[in-house]
Amino acid sequence: MKRLVPAFILNQQKKSVFEGQFEAASMFIDISGFTAMTQTLMKNGKEGAEILTSIINNIFTPAIDAIYNNCGFISTFAGDAFTAIFSTDEIDAAYALYAGLKIQGIFNDIGLQRSKFGDFQLSVKIGLSAGDVEWKLIENDVQNAYFFRGEAIDNCAGSEHQCSTGDTVIDFNMMDALKSGKTNISCTPLNKKHYLIDKDFQLNLPACKNIDHEYPGEKVNTFEPQVILDRKLKGEFRDIISAFISFEENENLLSAVLEIIALTNQYGGYFNKVDFGDKGAVALILFGAPIGREKLDERAADFTLKVKECGQRNNLNLRIGLTFGKVFAGFVGSDRRSEYTALGMTVNLSARFMMKAEWGEIYLDRRIYNNIENKFQMQFIGEEDFKGFSGKIPFYSLISKKEQFDDKGFSGELVGRAAELKQLYDFTKPLNEKRFGGVVYIDGVAGIGKSRLVNELKEKVPDYNWLFLPCDEILKKSFNPFIYYFNNFFDQSEENSVEDNKQNFESAFSSLISDCEEKILSELEYGKPFLGALLNLFWEDSIYDQIDAKTRYDNTLYAIKSFFKALCMQKPFIMELDDGHWIDKDSLNALAVLTRNVDECPFIIISACRYNDDETIFEFGLKDVLENRLELNYLDKELSRYMIDAKIAEIYKTPNQKVPDDVFEFIWEKSAGNPFYIEQIIMYLHDHKVLDSEMKLKRTSIEIPSNINAIIVARIDRLTEDVKEVIKTASVIGKEFIVKILSSMLNSLSIEFQSDKLQNVINTGKTENIWNSIQEIKYIFKHALIRESVYEIQLKERLRELHKLAAETIESLYNENIDDYLEDLAFHYEKAEITEKAIEYLDKAGYKAKYNFQNEKALDLYSRKKAQILSRLNLDDITNLEISNENKSIIENYFDTIVELNHLLQITGQLADMLVNLETALVVAENLKDNVRIGKVHIDFASYLTASAKIDDAIEHLEKAEEIFTEVNDETMLGLIYRSYGISLMRKGEVQKAFEYFYRELEIFKNSSEKIHYVDALGNIGVMNRYLGKMDEAMHYLINQLQMAEVEKFKIQSARALSNIGWVYEGKNNIAEAIDYYKRSLVLNSELGMKNEIIRIQDNTGFAYQQIGEFEKAVKYHENALELANEIGDSESEAYCSVNLAHAFSGLDDFIKSRENYLNGIMLAEQSGYKDLQAEALIRFAELLHKNNMLDEAKKLLDSGLKLAKEINYEKYVKRGEALLNKF
């Protein structure tokens, strides 16, 4: 039960006593430093306001206890101040002073409040008095009110005005009351009326007999709106208008207050209080809290003008301050006494404006002025400094309302996109011809009707399969739109066991492959474990775990492609990639593979996309793919009319009834022709019962929120607290939410629903067009704007709490398969600002992404982990941090994280970003005095420099690493260093020196327990011997590598050894054996799905067949290699395969096909920068042309090829080119 009204007042109401008077001691407490603290914290947005509220409540709670423990009660709050009353009819006045001294002690102890945005010294000024207190209970059909006033109330505020910071001052009335109670005090006179209590004065009194009044809470609802009593949250952020009204007291004050309460209700405000204190008689009215309202500025301006008229009628002087801004709106105080109010600079400034205004004036700020200047007569007053605010603030006087024409309304609903729909339909025509239709982008702003248009197309093309793949804007998990679709296709559910999900997968997969072509069937069978892995399904001894991360990733892309190729062969499909602008990097890679060389595959991709932040169009950046665009603009007036009529007919169930012109004009004006806005506005009108049965306006003027977020919030505000709570909680889970998670979170929030009641609430959300169901257990917000609006209105503190709860719920519900939710947990713990947990799950999610070669995702996760560690250390730069036992482990974690980032940056080719990380890693390792880490950084430096072609610099770092690991006798690291030496020296062309280091690597790993290193070293030394022309030695090492790899079941190394043995046999001119080993390698690489290796080996096999004159077989292998290179988009391999295929056709004297492939190969070689291949192709093509007596063209090609060969010192083709030149 929230104690929002003093028990004293409720008990008097219960006894039907409505006014009275008693003797009391009174106390006014004002917190010094509060305004400055508020201004500082408000600069930091929501979080600053939350910290502010927390500080206030932390301080108020013990202060309120001090009052109630000494038989007083709070009569009213005033932001940073409050008034307390101690009835001297029941207790000695000394208890008021005793409570005041206790409060001073509290602020001495906890007045220094520390926060992330600064430290704030708070203190109190306390004024006390004694005398008559008059109270009044104002009953009203709309909302009751009450107030306390009188000599004691006025004078305690007067005493407080005599205080300096930390002072307690009493007046002569309080002094007399203390003397009559025989309480001796130590004080210093300030003037004839006031006394300053000495700082060291202590008062000892026996415990006050508890007279804390019984609290009849059933009557609170006559003083406070039900929406406040039902509110479960401490508060939220809202844009409000604060109206402070000051009265000059006379006999008509009460009737004026009654009228003002009625006016507040009429104009949709919240009557917060009427109060008597240091500012005299005042009332505070809020617009926009606790309920969002439309047109706050005009609403408040109209209200204040009516209040001004009320004052004139009652011969009552009043003045008003009116300001707009974002505030914390919620409960302030403690369990014993609290108040719903608004806190922030907006409220403070309205109080300042009120006190600045002359009697009869309404002062308002610039923001309100700008919003209503076309409708109200106002006058600029000036700019002045206001206490607690920096800089001069302009203010204006509200005079009257201008003469207005009737508001133009509008009503009706349209689906009129006929031209766009026809154009979109025409884009699908390639499907009729069993061809790929490319990508169609539907561009437009949020709410313009992109998804609606796509849905209309869906209804128009029932003969095609329709695939819905929405992109997630929050987590952007790898492959998320594809996983969404696969979950549905393979009937996967979080509610199922792993075994059930596997069984469903197998059943759907069997159905898919039942009538596939043989080639697609083999691709699908191979891709099955990769599709399963996307759904967290794994099989024992699967190829998935036998290959490296890159091959796993590549085969995942190819498996996705094979799946959709099989699907479109059954029936043409349209893939709706919704919200394509949110697509993740890995899904983009999948799209690139999916759309490559699929001209004969009947499918089309349609993607609704918002514009980029710079208002340019979004695009996937696909290569050589047909792209069409359709831009949706705002509906014109005629189309809007049609849509408005249709939508109102649907919602109001009034078919064939045309909406009146004024209603239509109103909606047209407010929506600007945005279909989603039209829909939301009409729902708002329906919710607020604005239209009568004939669809006419019930009032001559109606108001609507000024932006779509405000409309959505206002619509949701009218729902019950249960429904609002569920919507807010669901918005934290994400665009999609699972009922099981939502239910568990609500239960943890002590909002317990029986399953049927929760389902009713969820059904209400569907009815109110908040979300749609995906499955029985899963829902998705109907529009991103709805989720965003609901999410953003919530306090950061509340969001932190809900994100924490979401994470804990996932941990609890899915503990057995927690790896499926690592990214979700990382995200929620980040948002909850629970750094340790965020770091833990970001690390685990990053490792998982890296394992699956989802490198862009891994980069994102490790980068966020790095930021979390810096946040944990409260640092922007870690390099100057002094290492201690307390921070050593977290700094080591930071080091390991940037090392992971470096490896990922190198893999993804982002070398420019590596250097800063490497330099930081080196400094951190040196600060840790950790030689092993220092050595590893030097190795990474060498790798970076080798990739940057700075070989000498790389070797310098390897030398430093070698020195460190020699000193610590780490042979494994030394072996890897020697391997790095070999690679760097090979890049430099120093083959013999490279050989020596590869041999040292071999010697190191010969006795290593890590067999994989030794197997790799055997392969390296074998290849080096082949380069040096030592064929027998090469064969010896490669055969050893193969035998050991087969024993240890290292399949990748076995495949590599087989290929290299074939290469050695080719070098020995034993082509038959070479081809045999190439074919054996080809079988194993096909099993492993190593497509790049397959291309290379097929091309090598073709070249081997050329050497023995079997050109037809050579063509077959080169064509297979070229087709696969083309399929996977490997343009570099395409270049080599094209040139080798041209050679083979030349051997068959097929001039046309040879010429075709030479031209293609030369173009690709030039694009890829392979000058040696380009020179070879130019000279060989020139030979072909010369042979066919096409001498002019041959001479041009020869000149180009020979020039290039000489430029790069390609001796073999320099000689061959010069030999041909001599024939001219």
LINNORMO-V851464 format. One record per backbone hydrogen bond with DSSP energy under -0.5 kcal/mol. NH is the residue of the N-H (numbers start at 0). CO is the residue of the C=O. Records with the same first field share a line. If there is no record, write none. Layout:
NH=CO  CO
//
This chain:
2=0
3=1
9=5
10=6
11=7
12=8
13=9
14=10
15=12
16=11
17=15
19=134
21=132
23=130
24=85
25=128
26=83
27=126
28=81
29=27  124
30=79
31=29  122
33=30
36=32
37=33
38=34
39=35
40=36
41=37
42=38  39
43=40
44=41
46=43
47=43
48=44
49=45
50=46
51=47
52=48
53=49
54=50
55=51
56=52
57=53
58=54
59=55
60=56
61=57
62=58
63=59
64=60
65=61
66=62
67=63
68=64
69=66
70=67
71=66
72=84
74=72  82
75=82
77=80
79=77
81=28
82=75
83=26
84=72
85=24
87=22
88=22
89=86
90=86
94=91
95=92
96=92
97=93
98=94
99=95
100=96
101=97
102=98
103=99
104=100
105=101
106=102
107=103
108=104
109=105
110=106
112=110  119
113=111
114=117
117=114
119=112
121=110  119
122=31
124=29
125=166
126=27  124
127=168
128=25
130=23
132=21
133=148
134=19
135=146
136=17
137=135  144
138=136
143=221
144=137
146=135
148=133
151=131
153=149
154=150
155=151
156=152
157=153
158=154
159=155
160=156
161=157  158
162=159
165=123
166=163
168=125
169=194
170=127
171=192
174=170
175=171
176=172
177=173
178=174
179=175
180=176
181=178
182=177
183=181
186=184
187=195
189=193
190=193
194=169
195=187
196=167  194
197=185
200=197
204=202
215=213
216=214
218=215
219=216
221=218
222=219
223=219
227=224
228=224
229=225
230=227
235=328
236=792
237=326
239=237  324
240=286
241=322
242=240  284
243=241  320
244=242  282
245=318
246=280
247=316
248=246
252=249
255=251
256=252
257=253
258=254
259=255
260=256
261=257
262=258
263=259
264=260
265=261
266=262
267=264
268=263
269=285
271=269  283
272=283
273=145
274=281
276=279
279=276
280=246
281=274  279
282=244
283=272
284=242
285=269
286=240
294=703
298=294
299=295
300=296
301=297
302=298
303=299
304=300
305=301
306=302
307=303
308=304
309=305
310=306
311=307
312=308
313=309
314=311
315=310
316=314
318=245
319=360
320=243
321=362
322=241
324=239
326=237
327=342
328=235  326
329=327  340
330=233
331=338
333=336
337=2
338=331
340=329  338
342=327
347=343
348=344
349=345
350=346
351=347
352=348
353=349
354=350
355=351
356=352
359=317
360=357
362=319
363=395
364=321
368=364
369=365
370=366
371=367
372=368
374=371
375=371
376=399
377=375
378=396
380=394
381=394
383=392
388=385
392=383
394=381
395=363
396=378
397=361  395
398=376  396
399=376
401=374
408=406  661
409=664
411=643
412=641  643
413=642
416=414
420=416
421=417
422=418
423=419
424=420
425=421
426=422
427=423  424
428=425
430=427
431=428
432=428  429
433=430
434=429
435=598
436=602
438=625
439=604
440=438  627
441=606
442=440  629
443=608
447=444
452=448
453=449
454=450
455=451
456=452
457=453
458=454
459=455  456
460=456  457
463=460
464=571
466=464  573
467=465
468=466  575
470=577
479=476
482=478
483=479
484=480
485=481
486=482
487=483
488=484
489=485
490=487
491=486
495=492
500=496
501=497
502=498
503=499
504=500
505=501
506=502
507=503
508=504
509=505
510=506
511=507
512=508
513=509  510
515=512
520=516
521=517
522=518
523=519
524=520
525=521
526=522
527=523
529=526
530=526
531=527
532=528
533=529
534=530  531
535=532
536=531
541=538
544=541
545=542
546=543
551=547
552=548
553=549
554=550
555=551
556=552
557=553
558=554
559=555
560=556
561=557
562=558
563=559
564=560
565=561
566=562
567=563
568=564
569=565  566
570=566
572=601
573=464
574=572  603
575=466  573
576=574  605
577=468  575
579=576  607
581=578
582=579
587=583
588=584
589=585
590=586
591=587
592=588
593=589
594=590
595=592
596=594
600=597
601=599
602=600
603=572
604=437
605=574  603
606=439
608=441  606
611=615
614=611
627=438
629=440
631=442  629
632=630
634=672
639=635
640=636
641=637
642=638
643=412  639
644=411  640
645=412  641
646=642
647=643
648=644
649=645
650=646
651=647
652=648
653=648
656=653
657=655
663=409  659
664=660
665=661
666=662
667=663
668=664
669=665
670=666
671=667
673=670
674=672
675=446
677=673
678=674
679=675
680=676
681=677
682=678
683=679
684=680
685=681
686=682
687=683
688=685
689=684
691=695
694=691
697=689
710=706
711=707
712=708
713=709
714=710
715=711
716=712
717=713  714
718=715
723=719
724=720
725=721
726=722
727=723
728=724
729=725
730=726
731=727  728
732=728
733=729
736=778
738=776
741=737
742=738
743=739
744=740
745=741
746=742
747=743
748=744
749=746
750=745
751=749
757=753
758=754
759=755
760=756
761=757
762=758
763=759
764=760
765=761
766=762
767=763
768=765
769=764
770=764
771=779
773=774  777
774=777
777=774
778=736
779=771
780=734
781=769
782=769
785=782
786=782
787=783
788=784
789=785
790=786
791=787
792=788
793=789  790
794=234
798=794
799=795
800=796
801=797
802=798
803=799
804=800
805=801
806=802
807=803
808=804
809=805
810=806
811=807
812=808
813=809
814=811
816=813
817=814
819=816
820=817
821=818
824=820
825=821
826=822
827=823
828=824
829=825
830=826
831=827
832=828  829
833=828
834=832
837=833
838=834
839=835
840=836
841=837
842=838
843=839
844=840
845=841
846=842
847=843
848=844
849=845
850=846
851=847
852=849
853=848
854=852
857=853
858=854
859=855
860=856
861=857
862=858
863=859
864=860
865=861
866=862
867=863
868=864
869=865
870=866
871=867
872=868
873=869  870
874=869
880=877
887=883
890=886
891=887
892=888
893=889
894=890
895=891
896=892
897=893
898=894
899=895
900=896
901=897
902=898
903=899
904=900
905=901
906=902
907=903
908=905
909=904
910=908
912=909
913=910
914=910
916=912
917=913
918=914
919=915
920=916
921=917
922=918
923=919
924=920
925=921
926=922
927=923
928=924  925
929=924
930=928
933=929
934=930
935=931
936=932
937=933
938=934
939=935
940=936
941=937
942=938
943=939
944=940
945=941
946=942
947=943
948=945
949=944
950=948
953=949
954=950
955=951
956=952
957=953
958=954
959=955
960=956
961=957
962=958
963=959
964=960
965=961
966=962
967=963
968=965
969=964
970=968
973=969
974=970
975=971
976=972
977=973
978=974
979=975
980=976
981=977
982=978
983=979
984=980
985=981
986=982
987=983
988=984  985
989=984
990=988
993=989
994=990
995=991
996=992
997=993
998=994
999=995
1000=996
1001=997
1002=998
1003=999
1004=1000
1005=1001
1006=1003
1007=1004
1010=1008
1012=1009
1013=1009
1014=1010
1015=1011
1016=1012
1017=1013
1018=1014
1019=1015
1020=1016
1021=1017
1022=1018
1023=1019
1024=1020
1025=1021
1026=1022
1027=1023
1028=1025
1029=1024
1030=1028
1033=1029
1034=1030
1035=1031
1036=1032
1037=1033
1038=1034
1039=1035
1040=1036
1041=1037
1042=1038
1043=1039
1044=1040
1045=1041
1046=1042
1047=1043
1048=1044
1049=1044
1050=1048
1053=1049
1054=1050
1055=1051
1056=1052
1057=1053
1058=1054
1059=1055
1060=1056
1061=1057
1062=1058
1063=1059
1064=1060
1065=1061
1066=1062
1067=1063
1068=1065
1069=1064
1070=1068
1073=1069
1074=1070
1075=1071
1076=1072
1077=1073
1078=1074
1079=1075
1080=1076
1081=1077
1082=1078
1083=1079
1084=1080
1085=1081
1086=1082
1087=1083
1088=1084
1089=1084
1090=1088
1093=1089
1094=1090
1095=1091
1096=1092
1097=1093
1098=1094
1099=1095
1100=1096
1101=1097
1102=1098
1103=1099
1104=1100
1105=1101
1106=1102
1107=1103  1104
1108=1105
1109=1104
1110=1108
1113=1109
1114=1110
1115=1111
1116=1112
1117=1113
1118=1114
1119=1115
1120=1116
1121=1117
1122=1118
1123=1119
1124=1120
1125=1121
1126=1122
1127=1123
1128=1124
1129=1124
1130=1128
1133=1129
1134=1130
1135=1131
1136=1132
1137=1133
1138=1134
1139=1135
1140=1136
1141=1137
1142=1138
1143=1139
1144=1140
1145=1141
1146=1142
1147=1143
1148=1145
1149=1144
1150=1148
1153=1149
1154=1150
1155=1151
1156=1152
1157=1153
1158=1154
1159=1155
1160=1156
1161=1157
1162=1158
1163=1159
1164=1160
1165=1161
1166=1162
1167=1163
1168=1164  1165
1169=1164
1170=1168
1173=1169
1174=1170
1175=1171
1176=1172
1177=1173
1178=1174
1179=1175
1180=1176
1181=1177
1182=1178
1183=1179
1184=1180
1185=1181
1186=1182
1187=1183
1188=1185
1189=1184
1190=1188
1193=1189
1194=1190
1195=1191
1196=1192
1197=1193
1198=1194
1199=1195
1200=1196
1201=1197
1202=1198
1203=1199
1204=1200
1205=1201
1206=1202
1207=1203
1208=1205
1209=1204
1210=1208
1212=1209
1213=1209
1214=1210
1215=1211
1216=1212
1217=1213
1218=1214
1219=1215
1220=1216
1221=1217
1222=1219
1223=1220
//
